Amino acid sequence: MEKIIIIGGVAAGATAAAKVRRLSPNAKIILLEAGPDISFANCGLPYYIGGDIKSRSKLILQSPESFNEQYNVEVHTQTMVTAIDRAKRQITVLDVCSGGTQTYEYDKLILAQGGRPVKPEIPGADAEHVFSLWTLEDMDNIHRFIEEEEPATAVVIGGGFIGLEMVEALVKRGMKVHVVEMMPHVMGIMDPEIAGYIQQEMLSYGVKIHTNKGVTAINPNTVKLNDGTVLKSDMVIISIGVRPTLQLAKDAGLSIGEAGGLLVDEYLQTSDENIYAAGDMVEIQHRVSGKKVRIPLAGPANRQGRIAAENALGGKHPYKGAIGTSIVRVFEAVAGITGLSLKQARASGLPADAVVVHKEHHTSYYPGAENITIMLVYNTETGAILGGQTAGYKGADRRLDVIATAMAGGLTIHDLADVDFSYSPPLGTANDAINMAAYTAENRKSSYSPSVTVVELDELIKQINPVVIDVRDMFAFDKSNIQGSYNIPLEALPGQLHAIPKELNIIVYDETGKKGHQALRMLKGAGIDKVWNISGGHISMQRHAVAVGFETIQLPLLPLEEKKIGEIKETEQEEVKTSTEKQSSDNNIPLVVDVRTPGEFHGGAYPDAINIPLDELQSRLDELGSKDREITLYCASGARSAYAQRMLMQLGYSNVKNGGGLMQMMMKR
């Protein structure tokens, strides 16, 4: 009978034990866990504290008793393994409760001890109001403290996944929260503009963010930062990373790898042929860079547990490595990363570029459409996808998984451009955001449409000293623009091409990058060759500016929407009827009617125009006056106003003109 001992009973360990039993009904399986619980949902702990998960019991996936009953596994909790005798294939264990020791022999040993939160050497870090979050016991301690002490303020040290999830949880518990991060921005593994999206969301909810700063002291009601700032804090959460649990492996003489994790081969076998390992304690190969890395995530840990179990029983199932696909939701904002960032790809010696697109997650005309951001990193020689990042209120998870799947399948940007994605107006668009990102990457790779991401912008400006042209409308330009840029709306650009010297270095941008591409092609068509489009446009610049700022440009930040927990987003309000009635009273005065939605109208409109949305035009004819009155209609592009013109003419209005789009109207003034 094969005797398998597994040290560690959470993600990788519990998965390994269950897999061993499914493969071998007769194996003797012993699962040893140093803590009081096995197989609990540690990723769900912040959501219980925040109140999203109401029942604590739902976080307990298995108890020692239920696990034994289901899988016939001998489970020992509160049991610490103190030594491994590799020659004898024997371990020594300590019963934490009784203090007693005993030994177990094994045929194969699987290490799945995971990691532990890093504890910084900060004065006051061991105080009673200071916590980390890793176990059910940690969660209970935090929950109990909040219930009993009713803290009003909190500081979260660390802006990674758990730190930001705890920021949300504490805000939901009614606290004013500060987050302190040593890196230039939160979510250090992501690009600044993606992290900036998350920071914008936190700022909207009143969270104070302190980046490029560290904590020097924790006092009973305050936290002191290394720049002298003192923050009020009734409680502190420390979440600055995870360190692998390696002492037992080191004492046993097992090899430690270059990334600081336990070294394993492709079969998850350690330097001892009878010992396998899985989960947060091991280092594995990154599938894109080929380098040894530590990726302490639940998904890889569970898969490694399955594979280690199979191979411990004689299998030869290779673990292909990981790409670090991970995602976070902070309040309503979602952001994720897979594979390599542009910086990581270039640092790995790969020829890499990146593009960014912002597109509706489903058709814009179906209610509830939200922009989704796609960043695609690719090999400039082969087109192979090296990584990607996504952000948005809706649909970011789905697109991130598409990029991860494409990478696993070895697809290129050209393959991704041709993928047929499911489409229905409530669920997607005919050309998905992923398709658009791939098209944009093809355009940059081929030099058909040279572009620059916002993280590359400072360096390019230093090199070429460009003229910057903003092709958005004047309303958007007036709210925020690159200081010193020229505003030439896209609709006006054809008439200005003759005045632009062909030898200039030009950077163009719009709101999302789409019209910037159109402007670039116009300029190149006019013989102006040295043109770059800012990938992701003004949206990306705003996010980057929030996260880390720029060296070479000044960009005023737009005011952020103030949000509160539980607040329902209001629909567009139609607040134009009073002014409409006043201006419509004199039939001798020409009338300008904006047939866009109220939201579009309030974003910027032709002077003295009234707003009657196209859908309401037929029911509000009395506001137009007599049928021979001079009426000019316009919308965003001229399409809806053309439809409105036909409608009114069929109803007998004799002096109706289509003014086209808003910019065409403004240019005629």
Salt bridges, closest charged atoms under 4 A:
ASP52 OD1 - LYS172 NZ 2.85
GLU74 OE1 - LYS28 NZ 2.72
GLU74 OE2 - HIS76 NE2 2.63
ASP140 OD2 - ARG56 NH2 2.75
GLU147 OE2 - ARG173 NH2 2.68
GLU168 OE2 - LYS172 NZ 2.67
GLU168 OE2 - ARG329 NH2 3.11
GLU201 OE1 - LYS563 NZ 2.79
ASP227 OD2 - LYS213 NZ 3.94
ASP272 OD2 - ARG86 NE 2.78
GLU310 OE1 - HIS317 ND1 3.00
ASP353 OD1 - ARG346 NH2 2.72
ASP353 OD1 - ARG444 NH2 3.42
GLU370 OE2 - LYS569 NZ 3.53
ASP432 OD1 - ARG398 NH2 3.60
ASP432 OD1 - ARG399 NH2 2.75
GLU442 OE2 - HIS414 ND1 2.81
GLU456 OE2 - ARG346 NH2 2.83
GLU456 OE1 - ARG444 NH1 3.16
ASP470 OD2 - ARG472 NH2 2.73
GLU511 OE1 - ARG472 NH1 3.11
GLU511 OE2 - HIS538 ND1 3.69
GLU551 OE1 - LYS462 NZ 2.86
ASP594 OD2 - ARG596 NH2 2.73
GLU600 OE1 - ARG640 NH1 3.01
GLU616 OE1 - ARG620 NH1 2.70
GLU623 OE2 - ARG620 NE 2.98
GLU630 OE2 - LYS657 NZ 3.82
